[in-house]
Amino acid sequence: MQGDAEADGEVLAGRAERTAPKAPKGPKASKGSARGTYAVGDARRQKILDTAVEHFAQWGFNASSLARIAADCGITQGGLLHHFRGKEDLLLSVLAQSEQHDVERLFSAPAESVAAHFATVVELAADNERRPGIVRMFNTLVGESGNPEHPAHAYFTQRYARVLGYTVELLEAGVACGELRPDTDCEAVGRETLAVMDGLQIQWVLAPGSVDMPARLRGFLDRLLRDISATPRVDPG
């Protein structure tokens, strides 16, 4: 998902917080008992998020049902609403978790160079192949969110702006340090890179067995880097 992310690890500001359980009546619960209660609550919340990914991927936001998601988790809709205020809250929490995964997994430290950043982007594509539900959900929701009234419209608009901004900054730093040619159109290169990543994800979802997403992306980025590098690069192949 695209995958893509920012160096500062910023995640969606509207991410929902889990409601703390009420203090039990009578004798004070032990610390061990409290930890067990929280662990069960955290596990249930994660199951809801994982199940919601599959539902949003298959049916999109509007056709997904909290009642069906809850049933697939083995809980009531009221039990689900103990963790999330509603379907929109659940959607934004799913998106925030996915973005946080990308940041923590691959983008927690600043890239040392444009070449290093491109290598990390290929790693992200490989990581996404191991998370087909997330990729399907991303493609479905991006298409839906073209509608300004969609609850994820603002999220995806801001996300693309953040990812593009981060990529352009990194490319401009590459120009400034002499890694890239001084005439590099950093915004155009950034947009082209994002477009290729998203396009490959769509092709992969439609026919996973026929598209090697990391290999195709690596080939594109290697050619791109040769074109914009300030010094000639040797073809690794």
Backbone torsions as a table, in degrees:
resi	resn	phi	psi	omega
1	MET	NA	105.7	-166.3
2	GLN	-15.9	110.1	169.1
3	GLY	-79.3	83.9	-162.2
4	ASP	-153.0	167.5	-170.6
5	ALA	-167.1	173.7	-178.5
6	GLU	-111.5	158.8	-176.4
7	ALA	-69.3	-31.3	-175.1
8	ASP	-83.7	0.6	175.2
9	GLY	70.9	22.8	-179.1
10	GLU	-68.4	134.8	176.9
11	VAL	-119.9	170.1	-173.7
12	LEU	-56.1	125.9	-174.8
13	ALA	-66.2	-25.2	-175.8
14	GLY	-89.3	15.5	-178.0
15	ARG	-61.7	133.8	-176.0
16	ALA	-74.9	148.4	176.1
17	GLU	-103.0	145.2	179.5
18	ARG	-72.2	135.5	179.0
19	THR	-73.5	129.7	-178.7
20	ALA	-72.4	141.0	179.4
21	PRO	-67.7	147.4	179.4
22	LYS	-69.0	148.8	179.5
23	ALA	-66.7	134.6	-178.7
24	PRO	-70.5	150.7	176.4
25	LYS	-78.0	158.0	177.8
26	GLY	87.0	-149.4	-176.0
27	PRO	-59.1	144.7	180.0
28	LYS	-65.0	132.7	-179.4
29	ALA	-68.9	146.3	177.6
30	SER	-71.5	161.4	178.9
31	LYS	-62.0	-38.9	179.5
32	GLY	-63.4	-40.5	179.0
33	SER	-65.5	-40.1	179.4
34	ALA	-63.8	-43.0	179.3
35	ARG	-62.2	-39.3	178.8
36	GLY	-64.5	-39.6	178.5
37	THR	-62.8	-45.0	179.1
38	TYR	-63.8	-40.4	-179.0
39	ALA	-62.1	-42.9	178.5
40	VAL	-63.7	-43.0	179.1
41	GLY	-63.1	-42.2	179.1
42	ASP	-64.6	-42.1	179.8
43	ALA	-64.6	-39.8	179.4
44	ARG	-67.4	-41.2	178.1
45	ARG	-61.0	-41.8	-179.9
46	GLN	-66.8	-37.3	178.2
47	LYS	-63.6	-39.6	177.3
48	ILE	-62.2	-45.3	179.6
49	LEU	-61.6	-45.6	-179.5
50	ASP	-63.3	-40.6	179.2
51	THR	-67.8	-39.3	179.6
52	ALA	-62.5	-35.7	177.5
53	VAL	-55.8	-47.8	-178.6
54	GLU	-65.1	-38.9	-180.0
55	HIS	-69.0	-45.8	179.5
56	PHE	-65.4	-33.8	178.7
57	ALA	-66.7	-39.4	-175.6
58	GLN	-83.1	-41.0	-173.0
59	TRP	-115.0	-5.2	-174.6
60	GLY	76.6	-177.2	-177.4
61	PHE	-75.0	-51.3	-171.0
62	ASN	-63.9	-37.6	-176.8
63	ALA	-87.6	-6.7	177.7
64	SER	-78.5	150.3	-175.6
65	SER	-125.3	132.0	175.6
66	LEU	-61.6	-35.7	-179.3
67	ALA	-63.5	-42.5	179.1
68	ARG	-69.0	-39.8	178.2
69	ILE	-61.8	-45.7	179.6
70	ALA	-61.9	-43.3	-179.4
71	ALA	-61.5	-40.7	179.3
72	ASP	-69.4	-18.2	175.8
73	CYS	-91.5	-6.1	-179.1
74	GLY	77.1	25.1	179.2
75	ILE	-131.3	171.3	176.3
76	THR	-83.6	165.4	176.6
77	GLN	-63.5	-34.4	176.1
78	GLY	-62.7	-38.2	176.9
79	GLY	-64.0	-38.6	177.0
80	LEU	-64.0	-41.8	-177.9
81	LEU	-70.5	-10.9	171.5
82	HIS	-67.8	-28.6	-177.1
83	HIS	-99.9	-29.2	-177.2
84	PHE	-135.1	140.8	-173.7
85	ARG	-72.2	-19.5	-178.5
86	GLY	175.0	-174.0	-176.3
87	LYS	-67.3	-39.1	178.7
88	GLU	-63.9	-42.4	177.8
89	ASP	-61.1	-41.8	178.3
90	LEU	-63.6	-44.0	179.0
91	LEU	-58.7	-49.8	-177.7
92	LEU	-65.9	-32.2	176.8
93	SER	-68.0	-39.4	177.1
94	VAL	-62.4	-45.4	-179.8
95	LEU	-64.8	-41.0	179.0
96	ALA	-63.6	-41.0	179.5
97	GLN	-64.2	-41.2	-180.0
98	SER	-63.4	-44.0	-179.8
99	GLU	-67.0	-39.9	178.8
100	GLN	-62.3	-38.4	177.2
101	HIS	-58.5	-46.9	-178.6
102	ASP	-62.9	-42.8	-178.6
103	VAL	-64.7	-49.1	-177.3
104	GLU	-69.3	-34.9	-176.1
105	ARG	-75.1	-39.2	-168.6
106	LEU	-132.2	-22.4	-171.7
107	PHE	-120.7	26.8	-178.0
108	SER	-73.7	-23.6	179.1
109	ALA	-118.6	145.1	179.8
110	PRO	-61.5	144.0	178.0
111	ALA	-70.2	139.6	-179.4
112	GLU	-78.1	-19.7	-178.7
113	SER	-162.2	169.6	175.6
114	VAL	-64.4	-40.7	178.8
115	ALA	-59.8	-41.9	178.9
116	ALA	-65.9	-39.2	178.2
117	HIS	-63.4	-44.8	178.6
118	PHE	-60.6	-38.0	178.1
119	ALA	-64.1	-37.9	178.6
120	THR	-68.4	-36.7	177.9
121	VAL	-62.9	-39.0	176.2
122	VAL	-64.4	-39.5	176.1
123	GLU	-60.9	-38.0	178.1
124	LEU	-62.8	-41.6	178.0
125	ALA	-61.7	-41.2	177.6
126	ALA	-65.0	-39.8	178.4
127	ASP	-63.7	-40.0	-179.5
128	ASN	-66.2	-31.1	176.7
129	GLU	-62.8	-24.8	177.7
130	ARG	-87.4	-0.9	-179.8
131	ARG	-130.4	63.3	-174.7
132	PRO	-60.1	-33.0	179.8
133	GLY	-62.8	-41.1	179.2
134	ILE	-63.9	-43.2	-178.6
135	VAL	-65.3	-44.2	177.7
136	ARG	-61.1	-43.6	179.6
137	MET	-62.3	-44.5	-179.2
138	PHE	-57.8	-49.0	-178.6
139	ASN	-61.8	-42.4	-179.7
140	THR	-63.5	-47.2	-175.1
141	LEU	-73.0	-33.7	176.6
142	VAL	-61.2	-43.4	178.2
143	GLY	-62.1	-44.7	179.7
144	GLU	-64.4	-37.3	-170.7
145	SER	-76.1	1.3	170.2
146	GLY	-62.9	-21.8	174.5
147	ASN	-76.7	119.1	-178.3
148	PRO	-57.9	-20.6	-179.3
149	GLU	-85.1	-7.5	-178.7
150	HIS	-68.8	140.4	-177.3
151	PRO	-63.6	-19.5	178.8
152	ALA	-100.1	5.6	-178.4
153	HIS	-59.1	-49.2	-178.9
154	ALA	-64.4	-39.6	-179.4
155	TYR	-59.8	-51.6	-176.1
156	PHE	-69.7	-35.4	176.2
157	THR	-60.3	-47.4	-179.1
158	GLN	-70.4	-35.5	-179.0
159	ARG	-64.5	-46.8	179.2
160	TYR	-63.3	-38.4	178.6
161	ALA	-64.1	-40.9	179.9
162	ARG	-66.7	-46.4	-177.3
163	VAL	-65.6	-42.5	178.1
164	LEU	-63.6	-44.1	179.7
165	GLY	-60.2	-43.2	178.9
166	TYR	-63.1	-43.3	-178.9
167	THR	-65.4	-43.5	179.9
168	VAL	-63.6	-42.7	177.7
169	GLU	-58.9	-43.0	-179.1
170	LEU	-65.7	-41.5	178.2
171	LEU	-65.7	-40.8	178.6
172	GLU	-64.3	-35.8	175.4
173	ALA	-65.4	-36.1	177.1
174	GLY	-64.5	-37.2	175.8
175	VAL	-66.4	-44.7	-176.4
176	ALA	-63.6	-34.2	-177.8
177	CYS	-91.0	-1.7	177.1
178	GLY	91.0	5.1	178.0
179	GLU	-73.0	-37.1	-178.2
180	LEU	-112.4	159.5	178.7
181	ARG	-62.7	144.9	-177.9
182	PRO	-67.1	-19.9	-179.7
183	ASP	-93.7	13.8	-179.7
184	THR	-65.0	128.1	174.7
185	ASP	-85.1	92.5	-170.7
186	CYS	-64.4	-38.9	179.7
187	GLU	-67.3	-42.5	179.4
188	ALA	-63.2	-41.5	178.8
189	VAL	-64.5	-41.1	179.0
190	GLY	-62.6	-45.7	179.6
191	ARG	-65.4	-39.9	179.3
192	GLU	-63.4	-40.8	179.9
193	THR	-62.9	-45.3	179.0
194	LEU	-63.9	-39.6	-179.1
195	ALA	-64.4	-41.6	179.3
196	VAL	-66.3	-42.0	178.8
197	MET	-59.6	-48.2	-179.5
198	ASP	-66.0	-40.0	179.4
199	GLY	-62.5	-41.6	178.1
200	LEU	-65.4	-36.6	178.4
201	GLN	-63.5	-40.4	178.6
202	ILE	-63.8	-46.3	179.5
203	GLN	-62.2	-38.4	-178.5
204	TRP	-67.4	-40.8	179.0
205	VAL	-63.9	-38.6	-178.7
206	LEU	-71.6	-34.7	-178.2
207	ALA	-148.5	75.8	-174.9
208	PRO	-55.9	-37.1	-176.5
209	GLY	-73.0	-15.5	-175.7
210	SER	-103.7	-4.5	-177.0
211	VAL	-128.0	118.8	173.0
212	ASP	-92.5	92.6	-171.7
213	MET	-58.9	-49.7	179.6
214	PRO	-62.1	-40.4	-178.2
215	ALA	-66.3	-43.9	179.2
216	ARG	-64.0	-41.9	-179.8
217	LEU	-67.5	-40.7	178.1
218	ARG	-60.3	-43.2	179.7
219	GLY	-61.9	-43.3	178.7
220	PHE	-63.3	-47.5	-176.9
221	LEU	-67.6	-34.1	175.8
222	ASP	-63.5	-44.5	178.2
223	ARG	-64.3	-41.6	179.5
224	LEU	-62.2	-44.8	-177.9
225	LEU	-65.4	-35.6	176.2
226	ARG	-63.7	-36.2	-178.2
227	ASP	-70.7	-34.6	-173.4
228	ILE	-105.5	-3.0	-179.8
229	SER	-68.4	144.5	179.0
230	ALA	-73.0	-27.0	178.4
231	THR	-120.6	148.6	-179.7
232	PRO	-57.8	138.4	177.9
233	ARG	-110.1	142.9	179.4
234	VAL	-81.3	132.7	177.9
235	ASP	-65.6	118.4	-177.8
236	PRO	-62.8	-21.0	-179.8
237	GLY	-86.7	NA	NA
